[in-house]
């Protein structure tokens, strides 16, 4: 019995799935070209083209109306050849667009070009409304997280209230049942009297006061210890830059922007020309109904860049004033390159980082999940010292600099773990000068 | 062998004045006002209860509020478009040159912060002088003009150009002269610009005018050998140097280079080869060079000529008249001795003279020719182009101006309204010139009299080149964008000349590419990379002297007679201030004079006995009146070693329009210069009368006392040859030391230093280099008087003579030493000794100063609570206390306390706040930087990777730094020298800095 029903169930299931898939497949056959075209367009074309805006190349909406398909099929894979051959339409197009040669795409066969053209004709799928909502909620990330915490707290409170009410109700019901069964029970002492009684109990008062002192004391102690410790500090930045998007989703290497970290004491906040390497083309118009993202526009404004003319106006330059998240006091000297280049392996081992994760995560935390950046580590001297005491740097023997130094130290301490502390890493002057 | 020499830092110590004895007992010589506070206003005043509660309440509230602050907002502003070569946090180095000397400029994030010597610059340009080190501060001078000025109002370049062009055209049309007055121009490109300008305005001409002139030597060489040049001196080839008043280790021609040459025959390396040159100095005032001489004989200015005649006669056997020194038997004897030695060292000796008198220099030429100096120690064929000014020409120009023949005049890098001998005459003459243009960067004494100030770039903002010596070219390249709306003078000239190429960079480059580079087979980028280009030197010819000297002798004797009355005054360039062009540089103003240790002032230096005869004491203000009627009131400084009957006053002070730091510091001594026999003379006669007032000079010399302990060890060259350890005070058995402390291993590196007292000339460039590198504040005159200067390295100057109980004189000829004329001097750089058993560490209650495993004495400023116990317990007195927050206190506004000037700060070193102690960190930022570089390159640290700022600046190579754990390091080798001793070794603090004994080559092979 049971087996048969199981078999039947699975048959039903597969039948249902198959039919569902086939229905979807049939209904999307026409969309297939456009979807493939969209992927291709994003991969090949967006560096220079947008649908509704002029970038390096012209806006492409309506391109099929402006040019014949025959022309486009030739033009897109190899426009230079057409120009060289003297095709008048091609030459005209070339001249109209500032004589900027379009990259040749020999890998695009006729099918692919048609797909792209289909996508251009159809335009972006109409899920725009949702996308913008998502984007705007993402942009308000900081606020949302605060709200969600409040929400959770509210839920917990409501749950407790319900629990209390339910508890009372069940107690009442129990009592009613007991009464029905004829068992007498003592009347409840009124709450007021009970409390008064409790406070007359010296042991209880003693205990209560002790608890209060411990609670207040530890609260004060923690508060004082953490004065000036800004773990979790997340100031509002002038541009709502998302590390989650750039380092997480897009997998951009930390060094691409923070290129000082591997050479210098400063990791450096990237200058805006680094942003422009991508954002000259990436304008996130899809999410803003064809407009340039307001955040990306801030980059353009700071540089005095006009996306229409693609010209920079030096007179309109205005420096970007970021708010420092990681503040070390002036009297503490910290050098990024010492840690991320010289001590990379030791730090990875000590902090248990995955090989795929950048060494930066050791102190900066999972940056690839931070919508807005915040201070992950306490950055206190104690925190520094602990790491210098505990990290095993025996692996540094491969570095010819340390080979000599470690050898020298091993003369004193044989067989023990080599830590930065052992090599003098705790001495005041190593960081304070 | 214990020396029984007595050393003293100042006369108060020598005389054991009551004040000195009293102050000596206290750690802080200035009484702290504790008693006053307790006695007067402190305990006796009543604090009402309510006030007390208010204060308490406020205090508590303020502290609570301060503690409650959330994260402070720090803005971080990256480049908009970062230049490719800049990585924030990493310095860039550019080659450039300062006064013809090739340098490296260190920049951080686009601002120059330090000057280093260029390692490509050649053997004898291995250091930099104090001026070069301090010059980076001039870039950040707030007293500079921010825009060009026309008729006392800020204006635009277009208006300046219109005005100047029309004025030049007017002058040209009216047939009037156009004159460009400049200090010596040795830049090939600037000369090309001037040629372009002269081509456009044929009435124009360059007049070179140096505030301190070398015309005498140039004209003497023209007269003697037909070559109007300043020769190249090779002190490295001289075994015997006889100098008559030439301060060649400091201010004379090219002191930095001469120091490097001089030290090659006197440093520890030379001594290890049993070789040491001998140096005899005859002079009136105590100069830096005089303090370094093996034998120094004070002579009056009027005796200089006769002394030279006597030397000439003794060498050649001629009998020129006037060669008698009846009143100076010592000098007479030493002259005869020197003559014998000079003859013996034929071809390996040189005689130099600081006089600017043509006749005197002709006589010096004759002497040098007689001892075969030409072709060896003096090179006339590869001359020096650092000074080419012509005194007579400038005087002629003033006459032309007075007659109204000059239609337009321009001043480039010259300031005659301050440094000409008769400023009134100059100013009156200037009034007759219709168009006056200055290229000064500020409204200085001359520029403020001009119609237009076409403000010039600082050299760190400029393009250019220099040709200091024949065949030695260096490049000047900008290291920062112009800060203010200035324009390079050369560019201004090109604009006014309507030249086809107006961009000066293009001009310099094409000038090099067309004229220089093809022959050398190198490219423009090679030039920029190396910074210097040397062309093979021409062979130095030998020259013989064949002229009659009778007229010369007569002229010398007449000059000498003219000086033999009243008080003979010598006006000289002082080490920090030189000709006063950098008078607004606070680092230089606070650099103590190498001999008198006076900061922030000039003074009248008098010999002790002579001062007594004038009835003046130290710091009495006297009125000095010149024969031309000019008179100044200056305080007296008692200077042992000053010749009797003479006085010395430093030039370069008394500027009135140079800026906030330098205005009215000291008095102007240029008006004491006289124009005699066609050249400027720096010797004159004055009368000195006490004024009755008192002015305390800010001296650093007796701020610390060694309580008569033996900190200086010295020996003669003869003793050294017998026993290299002579004078080190090391006994053969030694005695057992007991340590209070456990022995600490220094397994990694052990940073130590060796200082060669024989190489150190005391010039003080290390002091300024340290100031710039380590963000050391300038505290000003008043604070120096209170003994609060902040220098991490100081140069202690000790006077000495033999005590009567010992061997009274080493030189039997120089008998009477007790008159304080014949004192010898030792300079000792003193900095934190990084003792292994540091007394400061044990007394710090908060462990703010602790020892590191690499042998350094660390100082954690943020831990220091300012008890000052450490300074009290330091036997070397090298710890400095921050009495104020010098970086944010309006009392120090004139020095470094403003946002713009603070751009000079080294970002790798913390600025210390009020109430903390500081001291030499052994440039720990450089040690850490050097180590990191090696780590990044995965290689062991090499000897020489890390250099201290003081070491790098030292031309004489007197400071050697390195790792004592590396037996092959330079410093390990140096510390193995027998001459090494440790200062106050006997107190067993185990200092990390070894000093090498001072060796004096006083014993002569020739017996008089």
Interface residues (C-beta under 8 A of the other chain):
Chain A: X227 X230 X233 X235 X259 X260 X263 X264 X265 X266 X268 X269 X270 X271 X272 X273 X274 X302 X303 X317 X319 X320 X321 X322 X323 X324 X327 X329 X330 X331 X333 X335 X337 X338 X341 X342 X398 X399 X400 X401 X402 X403 X404 X405 X408 X409 X411 X412 X423 X424 X427 X428 X429 X430 X432 X433
Chain B: X67 X70 X71 X72 X73 X74 X75 X76 X77 X78 X79 X80 X81 X82 X87 X88 X89 X90 X745 X747 X748 X749 X848 X850 X852 X853 X854 X856 X858 X859 X860 X861 X862 X863 X908 X909 X910 X911 X921 X924 X925 X928 X931 X932 X934 X935 X936 X937 X938 X939 X940 X941 X965
